[in-house]
Amino acid sequence: MTDTNKDFETEIALCRDMYEKKARDYGTSWRILRLPSLTDQIFIKANRIRSIQESGENRVGDGIRPELVAIVNYAVMALIQQELGPEGEMDLPIEKALALYDKHIRRATTLMLDKNHDYGEAWRSMRVSSMVDLILMKLFRIKQIEDNNGKTLVSEGVEGGYMDIINYSLFCLIRTKEDNF
């Protein structure tokens, strides 16, 4: 029997470790990016994963798992950007950057637990390629909302999209680890 909570915590720890190391190397230079730029960064990573999946070719060397880690981290950065806004502190102390990361990853995890309960772990039967397609679909939705200046009629908005992207990426990380990608 698999333990989704434990699997999630393991993959979150991997993502958080990379986030912290990059924050120590570069600081929070990503704070200069506008939300659409972060959305585009996530799109680039997800599109690269799909390209590798379809062609079977990987010329750069970084595989699918590092790209999934980057997607998680860029999506968390987007949630932080949304919270702090462009007027907020640009160079965040490491402790604050990590606290904000933890806050938003906890929110995404809570959402995952609620949805996972209702959907009965359906993601475990999904193909990684299907989840990557769902990430890309969420990105196109976010881009449309951004192009509409954040106005929506019935959708949850960009925040929910970023949290779903985090969770699908973590599901993919779990599945790729299980399948030895």
C-alpha positions in Angstrom: 0.0 0.0 0.0 1.4 3.4 -0.9 1.4 6.4 1.4 0.6 9.5 -0.6 1.4 11.8 2.3 4.8 10.3 2.8 5.5 10.3 -1.0 4.4 13.9 -1.2 6.7 14.9 1.7 9.7 13.2 0.1 9.2 15.0 -3.2 8.5 18.3 -1.5 11.7 17.9 0.5 13.6 17.5 -2.8 12.0 20.6 -4.3 12.5 22.7 -1.2 16.1 21.7 -1.0 16.7 22.8 -4.6 14.8 26.1 -3.9 16.9 26.7 -0.8 20.2 26.0 -2.6 19.3 28.3 -5.5 18.2 31.0 -3.0 21.6 30.7 -1.4 23.3 31.0 -4.8 21.2 33.7 -6.4 19.2 35.2 -3.6 15.6 36.0 -4.6 16.5 37.5 -8.0 13.3 35.9 -9.3 11.4 38.7 -7.4 12.0 40.9 -10.4 9.8 38.7 -12.6 6.2 39.6 -13.3 3.6 36.8 -12.9 3.3 36.2 -16.7 7.1 35.7 -16.8 6.9 33.0 -14.2 4.0 31.4 -16.0 6.1 31.4 -19.2 9.0 29.8 -17.3 6.7 27.0 -16.1 5.4 26.6 -19.7 9.0 26.3 -21.0 9.7 23.5 -18.5 6.4 21.6 -19.1 6.8 21.9 -22.9 10.3 20.5 -22.7 9.0 17.5 -20.7 6.4 16.9 -23.4 9.0 17.2 -26.1 11.3 14.7 -24.4 8.3 12.3 -23.9 7.2 12.6 -27.5 10.6 12.4 -29.2 12.5 10.2 -26.7 15.4 12.6 -27.2 17.1 14.7 -24.6 20.1 16.7 -25.9 20.5 19.0 -22.9 21.1 16.3 -20.3 18.7 17.4 -17.6 16.0 14.8 -17.4 12.3 15.0 -16.7 12.6 15.0 -12.9 14.7 18.1 -12.6 12.2 19.9 -14.9 9.4 18.8 -12.6 11.2 20.1 -9.6 11.7 23.4 -11.4 8.0 23.6 -12.2 7.1 23.1 -8.6 9.5 25.8 -7.5 8.4 28.3 -10.2 4.8 27.8 -9.3 5.5 28.4 -5.6 7.5 31.5 -6.6 4.4 32.7 -8.6 2.2 32.2 -5.5 4.7 34.2 -3.5 4.8 36.9 -6.1 1.1 37.1 -6.1 1.1 37.5 -2.4 3.9 40.0 -2.1 3.2 42.0 -5.3 5.7 44.0 -7.2 6.0 46.6 -4.5 7.2 44.1 -1.9 10.7 43.5 -0.7 12.9 42.4 -3.6 15.8 40.7 -1.8 14.1 38.4 0.7 16.2 37.0 3.5 16.6 33.2 3.1 14.5 32.6 6.2 11.6 34.6 4.9 11.9 33.1 1.4 11.8 29.6 3.0 8.9 30.5 5.3 6.9 31.8 2.3 7.8 28.6 0.3 6.6 26.4 3.2 3.4 28.4 3.6 2.4 28.0 -0.1 3.5 24.4 -0.4 1.4 23.6 2.7 -1.6 25.2 1.1 -1.1 23.2 -2.1 -0.6 20.0 0.0 -3.9 20.7 1.8 -5.6 21.1 -1.5 -4.1 17.8 -2.7 -5.2 15.9 0.3 -8.8 17.2 -0.1 -8.9 16.4 -3.8 -7.1 13.1 -3.4 -9.7 12.0 -0.8 -12.6 12.9 -3.2 -11.0 11.4 -6.3 -9.7 8.3 -4.6 -6.1 8.4 -5.7 -7.1 8.4 -9.3 -3.8 10.1 -10.2 -1.9 6.8 -9.4 -3.6 5.2 -12.5 -2.8 8.2 -14.8 0.0 8.3 -17.2 2.7 10.9 -16.5 2.2 12.2 -20.0 -1.4 12.9 -19.2 -0.5 14.8 -16.1 2.0 16.8 -18.1 -0.8 17.6 -20.6 -3.0 18.8 -17.7 -0.1 21.0 -16.5 0.1 22.5 -19.9 -3.7 23.0 -20.0 -3.6 24.8 -16.6 -0.9 27.0 -18.0 -2.9 28.0 -21.0 -5.8 28.8 -18.7 -3.5 30.9 -16.5 -2.2 32.7 -19.5 -5.7 33.5 -20.7 -6.6 34.9 -17.3 -3.4 36.9 -17.2 -4.3 38.2 -20.7 -7.7 39.2 -19.4 -6.1 41.2 -16.6 -7.1 38.6 -14.0 -10.8 38.9 -14.7 -12.8 35.6 -14.7 -16.5 34.8 -14.9 -16.5 31.4 -13.1 -13.0 30.0 -12.8 -10.9 29.9 -9.7 -8.3 32.2 -11.0 -4.5 31.8 -11.3 -3.9 30.9 -7.7 -5.8 27.6 -8.0 -4.1 26.9 -11.3 -0.6 27.3 -9.8 -1.6 25.0 -6.9 -2.9 22.4 -9.3 0.3 22.6 -11.2 2.3 22.1 -8.0 0.3 19.0 -7.2 0.3 17.5 -10.7 4.1 18.0 -10.8 4.5 16.3 -7.4 2.3 13.5 -8.6 4.6 13.2 -11.7 7.7 13.2 -9.5 6.2 10.3 -7.4 5.2 8.4 -10.5 8.6 8.9 -12.3 10.4 7.7 -9.1 8.2 4.6 -8.9 8.7 3.9 -12.6 12.4 4.6 -12.4 12.5 7.4 -15.0 
